[in-house]
Amino acid sequence: MRKITVLRDNWKFLKADIPAETAVQYAAQGESITLPHTWNAVDGQDGGNDYYRGTAWYVRTLTKEELAGEKAYLEINGANHTADVWFNGAKICHHEGGYSTFRVELTDIREENTLAIAVNNADSDRVYPQKADFTFYGGLYREVRIIAVPNEHFELIKDGTPGLKVTPVVDPKTGDAEVTVETWHNADHVEITVNGETQCVENKAVFHIPHAHLWDGVNDPYLYTAEAKLASGDAVSARFGCRYYECDPEKGFLLNGKSYPLRGVSRHQDRKGKGNALDIADHREDMEIVKELGANTLRLAHYQHAQEFYDLCDENGIAVWAEIPYITMHMTNGRENTLQAMRELITQCYNHPSIVVWGLSNEITAASAVNEDLLENHRLLNDLCHHMDSTRPTTMANVFMLETDSPILEIPDINSYNLYFGWYLGDLEQNDEFFDDYHAKYPNRVIGFSEYGADANPAYHSSNPQRSDYTEEYQALYHEHLWKMIEERPYLWATHVWNLFDFAADGRDEGGKHGENQKGLVTFDRKYRKDAFWLYKAAWNKKDAFVHLCSKNYVNRAEDTTMIKVYSNCDTVTLYQDGKEIGTKSGHLVFTFDVTLTGEHEICAVSGACRDTMHIVRVQQPDESYIFNKALGQVTNWFDAEENDPACFSVEDTYGELLANEQTKAVIEAMMAKNVAERGDVAQSVKNNPALIRMMSRMTMLSLLKQGGTDEEGIRQVNRILQGIRK
């Protein structure tokens, strides 16, 4: 029989780069911790890009009873980025890659045994990720287990395999399913059971399920179970789903022969105060929020997530984009690591019916040229995916600067783009234009929208929201536009908001917070749903009727008449002010009302049994605490009155025009450096991307400085300097 022991307690932790013998010798003086654990739960979230990246040790004593069995294996489900395992003074394993499961056999077992694991998240030129907009938490941040098995047992070592592989293929015409189950073990025979039928084979069996009960996404995520058992008593099992799907260039995603637009969000695996050391309760809470939102797809970025979360996606019918951490910057020494990561991802996650695509990379051309080495790396990954799994397509998330005629787009089966027009640069309408142009130029290509978002700090508010003001109101307007754009383009095979939750990016310092990317629809601690969350809930959640008053935190308003916005999945909404009916509106998702302010007011929105309330106050002067990017409010129309010498440069010239002159180039590069630094090391890496520079070159320096937060006097100073340089 198989026995699994979770090693949660009785660990000693030493954050030091020391030899194994020293770690064991001084383990008693280490910090007592429980797993899961990360050493960057605090310093990886507070900004400064100065969190500890190095080696730390986890030491534990194992009794002979904990290792009881004919064979004993250590299973580590997440050690970021690299791990070296020592057992009773001998080094027995080295693993590179922080997001997948690996195992090693434990031998030379004594009455009392010492297990020491060195984990390292330092800079590397071979282990991904190294440049990315999130914190690379170090630690043993998932469960560590002992698996005791008989001598005859299922394979445990190769790529962290679950020991069996289940491939269901559904005939669309009959609805029948042919289910192939493959196993790996060292016994003569295995008994495999599916849907009540048992076969005794060497390692592979094929089952026929007539009129299979289909796994039908959120509508009906039905799961079967495959069980395999050896004569020794060792047994493994896997749940699976029978479904078929396709991605069509015109119709988008079709599940089980029916249109099923994939509309959802992306998720990082960390949270405030805990880092990535999550337990099952954290995963379940995240899934409950996904279900509340009404999303039917998740992009699990940018690495392999916990098996427990893939299980939750299976159970709840969430279609998953699974990917490896091949991101931002291609490393010539990292090819083997990408291939290993993909082998482990597919091996360990193959049986999950929720997974519909394998992601090859994310924004890999942001800080790297599209050269032959990068292309060959992607070809090898693509071929590996098809070799290991003939049932799922491959995809990529391409950075918005990547030219649409790049040869890299021809490698995966389907593609998606990460676009941030209307946030980092450009206008919201450029998102529409991009997809219209792409679809017209490549009508036979499948294209999706893998990232889009805008940062919002719930402390900041405005009645006239603008790009880069970090207000909840601008984020809401941004998503209103993008939601409408997506609805009008059903050919998009999948769309994923970036991001479901705010997450740690220790290199960031913007929007009033240190070390956070604030594009989440929900705050980092999961306690506050931003207004944009309710917009998508209104669009996607058809089961739970609600009304939501936007801008609840925008209490103090310095205006005679204010707009009250309501998001709802109801058809009509009635608004009340201090108990008096203001009016009733009919519509879809977004309802707006104009309300006169005279003092303190209670606002109530009602639709049937649904209601929501808020408190607002008329004040004489704008509340400065609501304003982060004060330059946006101050630098609006003042420049129209400036009298510039047209023979000289000014901030009204484009970035490209200023780059073309050596004197003005020096001025603007100095001005842009601060803004780049505040957006983390990824911004530093991509700042010289040629395609990004081409995009920025079409924008005026005035608009770029405003977006970067330069105040009125700062812009005037730049303008005065530029006016001193003749064209």
N, C-alpha and C positions, 0 to 999 in steps of 0.2 A: 504493500500500500504506500501511496505517496503521502508524506507529511510536510506541511509548510509551516514554518515558524517565522513570524514577523519580528525583526530585531528593532524594536522601537525604543526601548529604554536602556539605561546603564552604559551610555556612551560617554567617553571623555574627548573633549575637543581642544586642540592646540593650534592656534593661528600663528604658525611659524614655519619657515622653510628650513627644516632640520632633517638630519638623516633618520631612517626608520628606527635604528637602535635607540637614538635619543628620544624619539617620540614615545616609544614603548617604555623607556626608562623613567620618563617624567610624566607619563600618562595620568598618574594619580593626582598630579598637581593641575591638571587641565580642568576646563569648565565642564560641568556635568550638563549634558544636553539630551534631548530626545529627538528622534527623527520623525518626520522630515525636518531638515535644517539647512539654512543658508547663513553665511557670515556677512552677507550684504543687505540684510533686511532693513537696516537703518542707513548706512553710508551709501548704499546704492540707490537711494531715493531722495537724498537731500540736496542734490545739485553739486556743481563744482567739478564733476568728472574726475573725482579723486577717490573713488571707492577702492577698497583693497582688492587688488588683482594679483594673486600669487598662490602660494601653497598653504594648505592647512591639513591637519591630521585628525582622523576619527579613529579612536582606539577602543576596543571592547574585548572582554573576556568571554569565551564561549565554553560552556561545559560539554562534557561528552554526551550528556543526555540531550542537549539541544541539537547535537549532530548525529543522533541515533538513527541508524539505517545502514543498509549495505553500501550505499553511495551517498555522499553529501555534496551539495552544490551551493555556492553563494550566488545569490541573484541581486544585482544592483540595478534599480530601475531609473536612476537619473543621478549622474555625478558630473558636474559641469566645471571645466570642459574636458579635462583628462583625469584619469585615475590610475593609481598604482596600488595593487593589493598585496599585502604581506601577511603570511600566515605562519605562525610559530617561527618567525625569524627569516623566512624564505620569501622572496618575491615570486608571486605566482601568476600575476596578470598585469597587463598594461592595456588600457582602453582609451581611444581618442574619439571624442564626440559626447556632448553633454546632455543629450535628449533621448537616448535610446537605452533599452535594456541590454545588459550583458551578464554572462554567468561564467563561473570558474569552479572546477572541482576542488574540493578540499580533501587533502590526503595527510598522512602522518598525524592522525588525530590522537590526542592525548587526553588524560583525565581533565586537564585544564588547558585551554588553548587561547592564544592571543591573536586577534584580528586587528590589523592596522591598515587603514586606507588613506593614502595621500591623494587629495583632490587639488587640482590646479586650474585657475581661470585666468592665467596671465596671458599677455600678448603672445601671439604665435603667428608663424607664416605658413602654417599647414592645417590648422584645425579651425573650422568655421563655427560661429561667426566671429569676425574681428572688427569690422566696421558696420555698424547698424544703429538705428535709432531706438535702442532699448538697452536696458542694463543687463550685463552678462553675469547674473548671480552665480557665485561659487558655492559649492556645498553638495551634500548628499540630500537633495531636496525632494526625493521620492522614497518609497519604501525600500528597505533592504531586507532580504528574506533568506532563510535557509530552506532548501528543498531537499528532503531526504527521500531516496527512491531505492527500489530493489536493484540487483545487478542487471536484470533485464528491464529496460525502461525506455521511455521515449526520449528522443534527442533533446538536449538542453543547451548545448554550447553554440552551435553554428548560427551566427547572427541573431542570437536571442530568440530562436524559434519557439513557437508554442507547441510544436510537435506534430501538428496536423494542418492541412490546407484544404479548404472547402471551396469548390468552384461550382456555383449553381448557374445553369444556362436555361433560360426560359424560351420556349417556342411561342412567339407572339400570336400565331394563328390558333393554337390549341390551348395555350395557357399551361401546358405541361412543363415540368422542370426536370432536367437531367442534372443530378448533383454528383460531382466527382469529389471523393475524399481521399487525399493522399496523406500518408503518415511516414514518420521517420523514427526508427527504433532499432534495437539490437537483438530482437527476439525473432523466432521463426514465423510466427503468425500473429495476427491482430484481429480482434472482433470489432467491427464498426457498425454502429447503429444510427439510422436516420429514419425519422417518421415511422417508427415502430418496426422497421425491417432491419435484421442483423445479418451481416455477411462476415465470414471468416476468410481472410485473405492474407497475402504476404505483406502488402503495404498500401494497396490501392483498391478502392471499390467505387462502383458507379450505381446510383440509385435513381429510380424513376418515380416522380411524384406527379400523378395526374391532377390536372386542374389545381395547380399549386396556389396556396394562399399567398398572395403577393405582398411584399414589403412595399407599401404605397406612400412613402413619405409621411408627413404629419397626419395624413388622413387615416392611415392604418399601418403602423410600423410593425407588421407581424414578423415574428422571429421563429425559426426552427432551431433545433439543436442537433449537432453531430457529436457522437460519443465514440471514443476508441479505448479499448481495454486489452491489456496483455495478460497472459496466463499468470505472470508474477504478481498481478494485482495493480500494477501501475496503470493509471487511467488519465486521459485528458479529454476535454470537450471544447466545443466552440459553438457559439450561436451564429446563425447566418440568415440571410434574407434572400428570397427569390424575387428578382426584379430585373427589368431591362429598361434601357434608356438610350437616348441619343442627343447629340448637340447639332442642331440644324442652323445653317447660315441665315435663314430667314425666320424660322419658327422659334429659335432659341432652344431651350431645354425641354425635352419630352420624357416623361416618366411613364413606363408601362403603356406606351402608345398614346398618351394624352399630354396636351400642353401643360407644363408645370414650371412656370418661370421661377428660377432660383433667385430669391430676394432676401438678403440677410446682412450679416455683419461679420467682422473679424474679431478674433479674441487673442489676447496675450494671456499667459498663464500666471500672472502675478497679481498681488493686491497690496494695499497700503499696510505697512507695518509687518507684513509676513514675507514679502518678496515672493519667490516662486515656491516656497515650502508650503504647499497647499495640502489639505486633507480632503477626504471624501465629502465632508459637509460643505467645504468651499466649492467644490466642483458641482455639487447638487444645487447650491444656491445660484451659481452662474447659469446653470441650465434652466432653473425656474425663471430667471430674468429673460433668457432667450425665449422661453415659451410665452411669457407675459407679453413680450414685444410682438410675438407672432411671426418671427423670422422662420424660414424653412431651410436656410443654409447657413453654414459657418465656414469661414476661412480660418483654419487653425494655424496661425502664423507664429513665427517664421521657422518652425521646427516641429519635430515630433512631440505631440502632447501625451499626457498620461493615458494609459489604457482605460482607466476608469472613466475618463471623459469621452473617449470614443464609444465606450459601452453606453453612456447616457445618450449619445447621439443616435446610436442604433435603436435604443428603446423609444426614443421620442421622434424618430423619423426625420432627423436633421441631416440634410445632404452636406457632405464635408469635402472641402478642398484640403488635402494633406500635403505637406511640403517639407523639404529639408532646409537647413540654415545656410544655404549657398546664396549669399546676399551682399549687395552693394559693391563689393570689391573682389574681383577675381584674383586668386593667388596662384601663381604658377606651381607652387609646391603643395597645393591643396587638392589636387585632382583625386588622389586616392581617398581622401577624407570624404569628398562628395559622393564617390561611388559606394564607400562603406556605409555612409549615412542613408543612401537610398536603398541599399540591400537590406539594412536593418529595418527601415521604415516599412518597406513592402512585406518583408518576412513577418514582422511582428503585427502588422495591421491589415494584412490581406483579407482576413475573414470578416471584417466589419462591413456590413452592407451599406452603412452610412457614407462611406468613402466613395466618391464618384470620379475624382481625378487625382493624379499624382503631380505635384508642382515641382518643376525642375530647379527654379531659382526665383529670386525676388530682386528686382531693380539692379541686376548684376552689372548693368552698363552705366550705372550712375557715376561710379568712380573708376571705371575701367573701359579701355578701348575695345571695340568689337574686332578682335584679331583672331588669327587661326587657332591659337591655343584655347581661347575662350569658347570658340565655336566647337572645337573638337571635344572639349569637356562636356558641352551640352549634347552633342551627338551621342557620346558614350552613355550619358545618363538616360537619354531618350531610348536608346537601344536596350539598355539594361531594364528599364521599365517594361518595355514590350516583351522582352525575353521572360521576365518573371511574372508578368501579368498581361495576358492578351485581352482581358475584358474591360480594362479602364483606359481612357485616353490620358495623354500627358498635356500639361499646360505650363504657362509661365506668367508671372506678373511683371510687366514691362514698365520701366520708369517713363514718366510722361515726356522726357526729352528725347527718347529713342525714336529715330526716324522710322516711319512705317514701311519703308522699303529695305530696312536692314535685313541681312540674310539670317539673322538669329530667329526672326519670326517664322521662318520656314521650317524650323526644327521640330517644335512640339506639334501635337495633333490640333490643338486649339490654343487660342491666346486670350489674354486680358491685359488691360492697361491700368496703371495707377495714375490718375489725373487729379491735379490740385488747382486748376484754373479757378480763380475767384477766391483763392486763399493765399498761396505763396506768390502767385503772380497772375496777371491777366484778368479777364472778366469771366463771369459765370457762363455766359453764352458760348465761350470757347469750348466748353465741354460738349455742348450740342454740336458745334461745328466739327469738332474732332471726329466724333462718331459718324456724323453724316458723311464727311469726306472719306473716312476709312471704309465705310460700308459701300459707298459708291465706287471706290477704287478697287476694293477687293470683295465683290459680292459673294464669292464662293468660300470665303474664310469665315470661320466661327470666331466671334469676338465678344469679350465680356469686359466688365468694369470691376477690377479687383480691389481698388482703393479709391476712396474720395472722402474728404472730411475737412472740418475747420475747428480750430481750438476755441474752447469757451470756458471761462472761469465764472461760476455762478455768482461771484461777487460783483461782476461788472455788467452794467446795463446802459441802454440808450434808447431814446425814442427815434433816433436817426442812425441806426446801426450801419457801420461801414467795415469793409474788409480790414482785418488786422486790429480791430478794436477789442477782441477777445470777449465780446459780450455774448450772453446767452441769446440775445435777439438776433445778432448777425448769424450765429451758428444755425438758428432756426430758419432764417431767410435762405441761407445757403442750401440747407437740406430741402426746403420747399421747392427750390428751383431744380435741384438734382433729382428729387423724387418725380417731378413732372417730366423732366427730360427722360428719365428711365421708362416711365409709363408709356411714353410716346414712341419708344424704340423696343418693341417686343423681341427683336432679333438678338438682343443682349442675352447670352446664354446664362450668365450669372452676374449679380451685382453684390458687392460687399462694402458696407460702410466701414470706414476706418475711424473709429474703432468702437467696439461695444463699451469698453471701459477705458477710462484714463489709465495710463501705465507709466512705469518708471523709465526715464531716459536721463541718466544722471548728468549727461553733458548739456542738457537744456537749462536755460534760465530765461523764461519768457512768460508773459501773461500773468504776472504776479505770483508765480510759483517756481520753486527751484526743483529741478530734477524730474519734471513730469511732462509728458505729452498729454495735452488736455483735449484731444479730439474725441474722447469718449462720449457716448450718449449717456453714460452713467459715471459718476465720480469713482475715483480709485478705490474708495472704501465701500462701494456698492450701496451707499446710504441715500444718494440723491440722484433722481432721474432728471436730467436736463430737459428743457422744453422739446428739443429735437427728438428725444426718445418717444414722447407722446405723439409726435407727428407720425412716426413710423408705426407706432401701436395703432393709431387710427387707420392707417393704410393697410396693415397686415393682420391685425387681430380682429376677426369678425365675430368672435364668440362673446367677448366680455364688453358690454356696452359701457361707455364712460364719457365724461366731459372733463376737459383739463383747461384751466385758466393759465395762460402763459405769463411769464414775467412776474411771478409771485414775489420774488426778492426785490423787484423794482418798486419799492414802497414810496419813496420820496420823488415826486414828479413836479418839475417847475414849468408847468404849461397849463393853459386854461382848458384846453380840450386834449384828451389823450385817447389813443387807440387801445382797446382791449381786444386781445386775440384769444380765441378758443380753438383747441384741437379736439375733435370728437369723431367717433365712428358712427354717430347717430346722424339722421337726415336733417333734423332741425335743432336749433339751440335758442333758448330764451335767456336774455341777460337782465339782471336786476341790479339796481343801484340803491343802496340803503332801503331795500324792500320794495322799491318802485320799479315796475317793469319798464325797461328801456326799449326793448323791441325783440322780435323773433326773426331769425334768419334761417333760410333753407340753403343747403349746399353740400359740399363734400370735403371732409377733413378739416378745412380751415374756415373759421367764422370770425369776422371782425366787426366791432362796434365802436362808434365814437361816443365818448363819455365826457361831460362837462365836470370840471373839478372846482370845488369851492372850499374844501377843507378836508376832513377825514371821511373816508367812505368805505363801506363794505360792498364788495362786488360779488355777485353770485351768478353762476351759469347753471342752467337747468335743461335737461332733456329727459322727459319721462321720470323715471325713478333716479336718474343720475344727476348729481349736483357737485359743484366745486365752488369754493369761496376764496376770496383774497381781500387784503386790506391795503389801501393806498391813501397817500396824503398829498395835498397840494402844498408845495413849498415855494418860497420866493426866489431862491437861487438854486441852480443845479447842485446836486449832491456830488461833491468831488470824489467821494469814496467809490462811486460807481464807474469812474473813468480810469482806465489804465493807459491807453495810448492817447494822451492829451493832444498830440500833434494832429490827429485826425479831426478833432473838433475845431482846432484853431486854424489849421491851414486848409481852408475850404475855398473861399473866394478872394482872399486878400491879394493873391498873386496877379489877378486880373488888372489890378490898378498899378502894378509895377511898370516903370518905364525903363526897359532894357535897351542897351545899345545893340541893334541887330548885327553889327559887325563883330561883336564879341560873343563868347559862349555864355549860356545861362542854364539854369535848371530846367528850362523848357525844352532844351535839346535832349535828344534821345541818348540812352546809355551807349548805344553803338556809335553815335557821332562823337561822344566824348572819349570813348575808347580809342578812336582813330587818331587822336592828338596826344602826343607824349606828355605835354604839360597837364592837360585836363585828365588824362588817364591816371596820373599820380594822385590828383586831388580826389577823384571819385573812389579809387581803390582804398584810400585811407578811410573815407567815410563809410564804405561798405563793410570793412573788416569787423567792426564792432557787432553789427547785426548778424554776420555769419557766425561769429564766436558764440553768441547767445543761443544759437540753434543747434549746438552740439558738434561732435566730431564728424558726424555724417555730412553736415553742411560744409565743414572744412574740406572734406574729401571730394564733394561734388562741385565746389565753387568754380572749378576750371573746366567743367564739362562743356564741350563746344556747343552742343545743342541747347543747353541751358543759356549759355551766353547769347546765342542767336535769338532765343525767345526774349530775353531781357533787353536785347539791343533795340527792340521795337518800342520799348516803353520809355517815357520821359524820365529824366532823373528826378523830377519833382514827385512823380507817383511812386518811384522806388524809395525815396527818402521818407515820404509819408508812411508808406507801408512799414518801413523799418523803425518807425517811432521817433524820427528826428523832429524836434519841436520847431516852432515858427522861427525863433531866432537862429537856430542851427541851420535851417534851410536858407534864411536870408544871408548868413555868413558864407555858406557854400556858393550862393548866387553871386555875392560880392567878389569872391575869389575868381569865379568863372568869368565874371564881367571884366576882369583884368587881363584876360587872355584873348587875344584877337584870333579870329578864325582864319 
